[in-house]
Amino acid sequence: MNILFEFSSALLQARQRKGVTQERIAIALDVSQATYNAWECGHRVCPYKHIIALISYFDDEQFTRRMIRILLTLQHNMAGLSRKSKSELTSYYMKLISVLSDECAEWLKTLQG
């Protein structure tokens, strides 16, 4: 997967579905329009904090799923998981699923009251 292409494509499609301008999103994220444009044109991927802000801003399941896949790919590459055996990868991702599940359950508890 080409991360820059996937990221920029997801941004463009989410923005078009929402019907907003690059300028409006840039203002909402407190970045320059040139910075946002660089993300959407595939010149660079934005920092994690902005990916999270974009997920919140778009509130779009398709976009969220694509961003999660991109974040997982980045994590996979940064952790050097390409050099791991299939069993090591399975163990790693099962632990990750467990942690995410626990975190989501805790988050739901805070929302419920």
C-alpha positions as CSV (number, residue, x, y, z in Angstrom):
1,M,0.0,0.0,0.0
2,N,1.3,3.4,-0.9
3,I,0.6,5.3,2.3
4,L,0.8,8.8,0.8
5,F,-1.6,7.9,-2.0
6,E,-4.0,6.1,0.3
7,F,-3.9,9.0,2.8
8,S,-4.4,11.8,0.2
9,S,-7.1,9.8,-1.6
10,A,-9.0,9.3,1.7
11,L,-8.8,13.0,2.5
12,L,-10.0,14.1,-0.8
13,Q,-12.9,11.7,-0.9
14,A,-14.0,12.5,2.7
15,R,-13.8,16.2,2.0
16,Q,-15.9,15.9,-1.1
17,R,-18.5,13.7,0.7
18,K,-18.7,16.4,3.4
19,G,-18.9,19.2,0.8
20,V,-16.3,21.5,2.5
21,T,-13.3,23.4,1.2
22,Q,-9.7,22.8,2.1
23,E,-9.7,26.2,3.7
24,R,-12.5,25.3,6.1
25,I,-10.8,22.1,7.2
26,A,-7.5,23.9,7.6
27,I,-9.2,26.5,9.9
28,A,-10.9,23.8,11.9
29,L,-7.5,22.0,12.4
30,D,-5.6,25.3,13.0
31,V,-3.2,24.7,10.1
32,S,-2.5,26.6,7.0
33,Q,-4.4,25.8,3.8
34,A,-1.0,25.1,2.2
35,T,-0.3,22.5,4.8
36,Y,-3.7,20.8,4.4
37,N,-3.2,21.0,0.6
38,A,0.1,19.1,0.9
39,W,-1.7,16.4,2.8
40,E,-4.5,16.1,0.3
41,C,-2.1,16.2,-2.7
42,G,0.0,13.4,-1.3
43,H,3.2,15.4,-0.6
44,R,3.2,14.3,3.1
45,V,1.2,12.5,5.8
46,C,0.1,14.7,8.7
47,P,1.1,14.1,12.3
48,Y,-1.0,11.6,14.3
49,K,-2.7,14.3,16.3
50,H,-4.1,15.7,13.1
51,I,-5.2,12.3,11.8
52,I,-7.2,12.0,15.0
53,A,-8.6,15.5,14.5
54,L,-9.6,14.7,10.9
55,I,-11.3,11.5,12.0
56,S,-13.4,13.6,14.4
57,Y,-14.0,16.4,11.9
58,F,-15.2,14.1,9.1
59,D,-17.2,11.8,11.4
60,D,-17.2,9.3,8.5
61,E,-17.0,5.6,8.9
62,Q,-15.3,4.9,5.6
63,F,-12.7,7.6,6.3
64,T,-12.1,6.4,9.9
65,R,-11.5,2.8,8.7
66,R,-9.0,4.0,6.1
67,M,-7.2,6.1,8.6
68,I,-7.0,3.2,11.1
69,R,-5.6,1.0,8.3
70,I,-3.0,3.7,7.6
71,L,-2.1,4.1,11.2
72,L,-1.7,0.3,11.5
73,T,0.5,0.3,8.4
74,L,2.7,3.1,9.9
75,Q,2.9,1.2,13.2
76,H,3.8,-2.0,11.4
77,N,6.6,-0.3,9.5
78,M,8.0,1.7,12.4
79,A,8.0,-1.4,14.7
80,G,9.9,-3.4,12.0
81,L,7.2,-6.0,11.9
82,S,8.0,-6.9,8.3
83,R,11.0,-8.9,9.7
84,K,8.8,-11.0,12.1
85,S,7.6,-14.5,11.6
86,K,3.9,-15.2,10.9
87,S,3.4,-16.4,14.5
88,E,5.1,-13.3,16.0
89,L,2.9,-11.1,13.8
90,T,-0.2,-13.0,14.9
91,S,0.8,-12.7,18.5
92,Y,1.5,-8.9,18.1
93,Y,-1.8,-8.1,16.4
94,M,-3.8,-10.3,18.8
95,K,-2.3,-8.3,21.7
96,L,-3.1,-5.1,19.9
97,I,-6.7,-6.1,19.3
98,S,-7.0,-7.0,23.0
99,V,-5.6,-3.6,24.1
100,L,-7.8,-1.7,21.7
101,S,-10.9,-3.7,22.8
102,D,-10.1,-2.9,26.5
103,E,-9.6,0.8,25.7
104,C,-12.8,1.0,23.8
105,A,-14.7,-0.8,26.6
106,E,-13.3,1.7,29.1
107,W,-14.2,4.6,26.9
108,L,-17.7,3.4,26.6
109,K,-18.0,3.2,30.4
110,T,-17.0,6.9,30.7
111,L,-19.6,7.9,28.1
112,Q,-22.3,6.0,29.9
113,G,-21.8,7.7,33.0
